């Protein structure tokens, strides 16, 4: 095992994203500064400075030349990945919660939160190849439901947009006309806030996580419920392996209550499920706070997670040792030749300034 500590952020992490090649890892946090890391050795390559609020989400173009970020400062920004230069700023009247490039990187969907008398909304922006031709005009604005839209992704061939949020309903929209095409059934769908939404590699299905202590697998075209994965904790993040039929679910007790209970009661482990059989096949311990984000490397051999929790002193965590793995996960390790886990932790503001440590643990089976 070879742990790598990656020190950078000063506030809780909110999102993780790999580039298409899997050699760069982008992290977003409440410290206003998205950061890019070299995935192989954990080297910090750079920071994108320009936001004045928490950064909630990011996405990177297929050729890894451009980064888009959404922030609580009511802006979404385009960046040059290599130089860190701020290329363009999209201004809104409320915080930008989610961003996603379309296939081909010619469009981007950006969601904004409800604010004052404004409702939540989805904005479709054209992304110009030449930045001098970039404009702030929205090609399409979809007025969302009551409550926040936590995630929005492009559907197959960029013909649809899939969204989910606080009202626990998944919606599929026509990306050209803005027409609402489908909504998830209230009986079979989630009962509480949808916190995360991820696509499969081929785009044929997607996975959602919810505070109702479940994750659900859906057909992208028909919005038919395929599988349900039930756990005993609120789900903040989900991920699907691009290599095997495995689903990872993370979450736990709310961060505000972490100091009031034993860490075992918080249920902060990441749980592995068989995608087809819906059975739990293992768990990874090691956190003392809720998991905020999960991500698989595109090669399917690296799994990343980040968490946030209060601590009165400076700290750093290694991910775990072999003794902390459930016995049932050993067979999974045999399949993942090089399993890398990325852990991020943070102090809350009440305890003063501290740093986040990201720990990569390389396990050679």
N, C-alpha and C positions, 0 to 999 in steps of 0.2 A: 504494500500500500504506500502511496506517495501523495501526501496531502500538500496542496498548494494554497497558501493564504493570499487572497487578493484584496488588499485594503484600498478603499476608494471613497465610497459614499459615506455621508454623515447622517443620513436620515433613512427611514425604512424604504426598502425596495418595493416597487409596485409591479414590475413587468420585466420579462426576459425574452429575448428574441435572437435566434441564430440566423446568420445569412444562409443563402442557398448552399454554399460550398461547405458550411459547417466549420470554417476556420476562424470566424469572428463571432463573438457573443456581445450583444448590446443589452445594457441594463438601464432601467428607468427607476427613479426614486423621488422621494419628496424633497430632496435637497436641491432641486431645480436643474441638475446637471446630468443629462444622459451620458453614459460612458461606454466605450468599446474596449473589449479585452481580446487578446489572442487566446483562442480556445485551447490550444495544445499545452501551453505552459502557464497560463494565467497572467501573462504580462499585460499591464494596463497600457493601451496604445494611445488613448486620447479621451478628452472630455469635450462635449459640445455645449458651449456656454452662450446663453442668450435668453433663456426662459426666466421668468420672475415668479414662478409658482411650481407646485408639485407637478412632475411629469408622469402621466398616467399610462401612456402606451407609446409604442413605436413600431415601425415596420421598415424593412430595408428592401431596396430594389433587387431584382434577380441578378443583376450584374454587380451588385455591391458598391455602386457608385453614389447612391443617394439614400438618405435616411429621412423619414418623416416622423415627427413627434407631436403628441397632443398634450396640452398642459392646462392646469387650473388657472393660468394667467389669461385665459380666453383666447389663446392662439394655438395654431398648429404651424410647425416650421419645417421647411425643407433644408437639408444640410448636405454638404459635400462630405462623403464618408472619409475620404483620404485626408483632406486638409482641415476638416472641422469648420469650414466656412459656412456661414448662414446664407443660404441662397434666396429664400423667399419666406414671407410670413403671411399666413391666412388669419385674419382677425375676425372674431366672433363677439357676440354679446353675452356669452356664457361660457363656462369652462368646456374645453374640448376633452372628451373622455376616451374615445377610441379612434384609431386610424388604421387603414388597411389599403395597400396598393392592389390594384387589379392585376390580372394576368396580362403581361405586356407592359405594366407600369405606366400606362397612358392615362389612367384615372386613379383617383383615390376617394374612398368614402371616409368621412369624418363625422363623428357623432358629437352633439353638444348637449349639455345638461339643462334641465329646467332651471330657470333663474328668474326671480321676481314674477312677472306675468308671462314670461316666455315658457313655452312647452319644450320638451326634448325634440331634437331634430336630427335628421341624417342629411349631410351635405355631400354631393358628388362634385368633385373638382377635376378639371382637366390638368394633367401634368405635362407641361411642354418639354420637348427634348432640349430645346435651346432656352435656357433660363431667362434670357432677355425677352422671350415671348410669353412668359408666365403671367397669368392674370389671377385676380382674387375672385372672379365671378364664379358662381356655382352653376353647373349645368342642370342640377336638379336639387330641390330641397323637399324632403319628406317630413312632414310634421308627425312626430312620434306620439306615443300614448302618454298618459299621466305617469310621472316617475321617470327615473333616469334610464337611459339605454347604456348598459355596461359594455356591450360588445356588438360590433357589426362587421360582417365578413362578406366578401364577394362569393356568389354562387358559381356554378359551372358556366364557362364561356362568358363570364361577366354579364350574363343576362338577368341575374337576380342579385338581391342583397338580403342577407339573413341577419336578423337582429334579435337580441334578447336583453331583458333588463329587470327592473324592479317589480313590474307587474306580473312576472313569472310566465309570460306568454312569448313564444317564439313566433316571429313573423317573417314571411318571405315576400319581398317587394319586387316589382318589375323595375329594373334599373333605368329603363328608358322613359316609361310613362309615369312611374311613381305609384302605379296601382298596387294595392294590397292584394296579393295572390292567395296566400294561405296563412292560417293561424293555427297554432297547436291546440289540441283538444284540452279543455280544462280538467277533464276526468283523468286522462292518461298523462297529462303534462305535469310540469313542476307546480308545487303549491306555494313556494316562496321565491324570493329574489333569485334570478339567474345571475351568477357571478362570473362565469367564464364560458367561452365558446371557442372550440378549435375544429379545424377541418382535417379530414384524412388526407393522405398524400395525393390520392387520385381524385379527391373532391366529391366522391360518391356519397359520403356520409359525414356527419359531424357529431361532436360530443359536447354536451352541456353539463355544467355543474351548478348546484343550487344550495341555498341555505336550508332547504328542506331535507338535507342529509342524503342526497342521492345525485347520481350522474346518469344521463340518459343519452343513448345513441339514436340518431335520427337519419332517415333517408333524405338526402339533399333535395331531390326533385319533388317528392310526394309529401314530405314532412310526416312520413309514417314512423311511429316509434318502433325501433328495432330491439333494443336491449335496455335494461335498467340495472344499475349497480347501486346497491343500497349499503350505506355505511352508518356508523353511529355518531358522526360528527358533521357539523355544517361544512359544506364543500366550497372552498374559495378558488380552487384551481384544478384543472384537469389536463391530461396530456395523453396522446396515443403514440405508441411506438410505430415508427415507419418500417420496422424490420420484422416484428413479431406481432401476434395477436394479443397484445397486452395494453391495458389501460391503467394509468396512474391517477390517483385521486389524492388531493391534499387539502387541508383546512384546519379545523380545530376551533377551540374556544376563542371568543373575541379577545383581541389584544388588551382591551381595557380591563379585563377580568383576570389576566394571566397571573398577577401577583397575589390573588386572593385564594388560589387553589393549588394543590399539588400538580406538578407538571404532567403526571400520569393521568390526572383527571381531565386535562385539557385536550387529550387525544390529538397530539400534533404529529403523529406518524404519517408518512406517505404510504398509501395502500396500493398494492398491485392487484389487478383483477384480470382474469381470463376474459378477453373480449367476447368470445363466443359463448362460453359456458356461464358467464356472469358470476363466477366463483372467485372469492379472494384467494390469491395464491401466495401472498407474502406481504410483509410490511417493513418499512425502514424507519427505525427510531433515530433519535439524536437531537430533536428540536425541543426547545422550551418555550416556543411561541408558535402561533398559527402560521401555516404555510400560505404565502401570498401568491406565488407563481410557480409554474412547472414548465419545463421545456425539454424536448428530446432533440439531440443533435440529428441533423438529416441522415447521418450514416446509421442511426439506430443504436449506436454503441455507447452513447453518453446521455445521461439523464441529469437534469439540472432542476434545482428547487431553491426558493428563497423564502425566508420568514422574517417576521418582525415581532419583537417583544420588548418589554421594559426591563432595564437592569440598572442598578444603582452604581455600577462601577464599570471600568473598561473591561472588555471581554473579547474572546475569540474562541471559535468552536471548530474542532475538527468534525468531520461529518459523522463518522461512526467507526467502530471496529467490527471485526467479523462476529464477535460475541453478541453484538447488539442486533444482528440480523435474526429474524425469525428463521427457524429451521426450514420452513417451507420455501424460503427465498433462495436457498442454496442451489436448487435446480435451475432457478432463473439466472443465477450468476454464471453457471456453466454455459448458458446460452449467450450471455453478454460477455464476450471475451475481455473487453475493456469497458467497464462501467464507471462512468465519471459522475459524481454527484457534486453539485454546486450548492453551497449553503450560504445564505446571507442573513445577517442578524443586525439589529439596530436598537439603540436606546430611543425612548420617547422623549419628547421635549422636556418633560418635568424633571428629568434627571440630568440635565445639562448636556453639553456636547460630547459626543463620542463618535467612534467610527464603525463602519460596517466591515465585517470580514467575510469574504467569499472563500469558501474552502472547496477545492476540487480534490476528490479522493480517487486515485486510479487503482483499480483492483484488477490484477492479472490472475485469471483463473487457470 
